[in-house]
Amino acid sequence: MAEPTSRGSETRQRILDAAGVLFRRNGIDGVGVDAVMKQAGLTHGGFYAHFASKEALAAEVAQSLLEKAARSWDEISRTEDPGVALRRIVLAYLNPEKVASGLGCPLTSLGPDVARRSAGRSAVGGALRGMLEALARVMPEGGAEAPLASLSTMVGAVVLARLADDPDLARAFLDSAAASVLADRTNTAG
């Protein structure tokens, strides 16, 4: 009896993974259930055995992707020197290859779509707070505003880099944001 539950869980995860890729690349509204199921290697009919609607899938994808990022940041912030941890978080987030792939942070690719959906907004609130808490741990001298300003700077830089039609300009947005967030906060050079 445990096999069907395990298989159902695996199938659900395949759908979530496929939707995560497609939603980040094309936007939630730019992808239909058929495309998600095809990407997952499944038929359209099986979708509703796992999700009540595309909206429910979108909310769960956004929540899952952001919670994964928040868990990673939390682990880094608890296991490394604060300056090293901040640098690791910032440089990974602002990595030009990751940004160019379209598979980076869901805040930058799904943010506008999620903001228009109340279920999506409520689903990501905890993950946003988790990301901010991790930043606060590695920026203790900055007070409450430093994590907010830093996350805002990083998300904005990624959005602008993705909009830029010039790779040098895109890189400049990412580098400037990293320099701004890391200024006087890390104890590692360069």
C-alpha positions in Angstrom: 0.0 0.0 0.0 2.9 2.4 0.6 4.0 2.1 -3.1 1.0 4.0 -4.5 1.5 6.8 -2.0 5.2 7.0 -2.9 4.4 6.9 -6.6 1.8 9.6 -6.1 4.3 11.7 -4.2 6.9 11.2 -6.9 4.4 12.1 -9.6 3.4 15.2 -7.7 7.0 16.3 -7.4 7.6 15.8 -11.1 4.7 18.1 -11.8 6.0 20.7 -9.3 9.5 20.5 -10.8 8.2 20.8 -14.4 6.0 23.7 -13.5 8.9 25.4 -11.6 11.0 25.4 -14.8 8.3 26.5 -17.1 6.8 29.1 -14.8 10.2 30.7 -14.2 11.0 30.7 -18.0 7.6 31.8 -19.3 5.6 33.2 -16.4 2.6 31.5 -14.8 0.2 33.0 -17.3 2.4 31.9 -20.2 2.1 28.2 -19.4 -0.9 25.9 -19.5 -1.6 22.7 -17.6 -1.0 20.8 -20.8 2.6 22.1 -21.2 3.3 21.4 -17.5 2.2 17.8 -17.8 4.0 17.3 -21.1 7.2 18.7 -19.5 6.7 16.2 -16.6 6.1 13.3 -19.0 2.5 12.9 -18.0 -0.9 13.2 -19.5 -3.2 16.2 -18.9 -5.8 14.1 -17.2 -3.6 13.2 -14.3 -3.1 16.8 -13.2 -6.3 17.1 -11.2 -5.5 14.0 -9.1 -2.7 16.1 -7.6 -3.8 19.8 -7.8 -7.2 21.4 -7.6 -6.3 24.0 -10.2 -3.4 25.7 -12.0 -3.7 28.5 -9.3 -3.1 25.9 -6.6 -0.1 24.6 -8.5 1.3 28.1 -9.0 1.0 28.9 -5.3 2.7 25.6 -4.3 5.5 26.1 -6.9 6.3 29.6 -5.7 6.2 28.5 -2.1 8.4 25.4 -2.7 11.0 27.3 -4.7 11.2 30.2 -2.2 11.3 27.8 0.8 14.2 26.0 -0.8 16.1 29.2 -1.2 15.2 30.2 2.4 16.4 26.9 3.8 19.7 27.2 1.9 20.3 30.7 3.2 19.4 29.6 6.7 21.9 26.8 6.6 24.6 29.1 5.2 23.9 31.8 7.8 24.1 29.3 10.7 27.2 27.4 9.7 29.7 30.0 8.4 31.3 33.1 9.6 28.8 36.0 9.0 31.0 37.8 6.5 31.7 34.7 4.6 28.1 33.6 4.7 26.9 36.9 3.4 29.3 36.9 0.6 28.3 33.3 -0.3 24.6 34.2 -0.3 25.0 37.4 -2.3 27.4 36.1 -4.9 25.3 32.9 -5.5 22.2 35.0 -5.8 23.7 37.5 -8.2 25.6 34.8 -10.3 25.4 36.0 -13.9 25.0 32.5 -15.3 22.2 31.6 -13.0 20.5 34.9 -13.8 20.9 34.4 -17.6 19.4 30.9 -17.3 16.1 32.2 -16.1 16.1 29.6 -13.4 17.3 31.8 -10.6 15.3 33.2 -7.7 11.5 32.9 -8.2 11.1 36.3 -6.7 12.5 37.8 -9.9 10.7 35.6 -12.4 7.4 34.8 -10.7 7.1 37.9 -8.4 4.7 39.9 -10.6 2.5 36.8 -11.3 2.5 35.7 -7.7 1.7 39.3 -6.5 -1.6 39.2 -8.6 -2.7 36.0 -6.8 -3.7 36.2 -3.2 -3.1 32.5 -2.7 0.4 32.9 -4.1 1.2 35.9 -1.9 0.1 34.2 1.3 2.1 31.0 0.3 5.4 32.9 0.0 5.3 35.1 3.0 7.0 32.6 5.3 9.8 32.0 2.9 10.4 35.7 2.4 10.6 36.2 6.2 13.0 33.2 6.3 15.3 34.8 3.7 15.3 38.1 5.6 16.1 36.3 8.9 19.1 34.6 7.3 20.3 37.9 6.0 19.8 39.5 9.5 22.0 36.8 11.0 24.9 37.6 8.7 24.3 41.4 8.9 24.0 42.0 12.7 25.4 45.5 12.6 22.9 46.6 10.0 19.8 46.6 12.2 16.3 45.7 10.8 16.7 47.8 7.6 19.9 46.2 6.3 18.3 42.8 5.3 15.3 44.5 3.8 17.5 46.9 1.7 19.9 44.1 0.8 17.2 41.7 -0.5 15.5 44.6 -2.3 18.8 45.5 -4.0 19.5 42.0 -5.0 16.1 41.3 -6.4 16.0 44.6 -8.2 19.5 44.0 -9.8 18.4 40.5 -11.0 15.2 42.0 -12.6 17.2 44.8 -14.3 19.9 42.3 -15.5 17.2 40.1 -17.0 15.7 43.1 -18.8 19.1 44.4 -20.1 19.7 43.7 -23.8 23.4 44.2 -23.3 25.4 41.5 -21.4 27.8 44.1 -20.1 25.0 46.2 -18.7 23.4 43.1 -17.1 26.7 42.2 -15.5 27.1 45.8 -14.2 23.7 45.7 -12.5 24.7 42.4 -10.7 28.2 43.6 -9.8 27.0 46.9 -8.5 24.4 45.3 -6.3 26.9 42.8 -4.9 29.3 45.7 -4.2 26.6 47.7 -2.5 25.3 44.8 -0.3 28.8 43.6 0.6 30.4 47.0 1.2 32.1 47.0 4.6 30.2 43.9 5.7 32.5 41.0 4.8 35.9 40.1 6.1 37.1 38.5 3.0 38.7 40.2 0.1 37.6 40.4 -3.4 
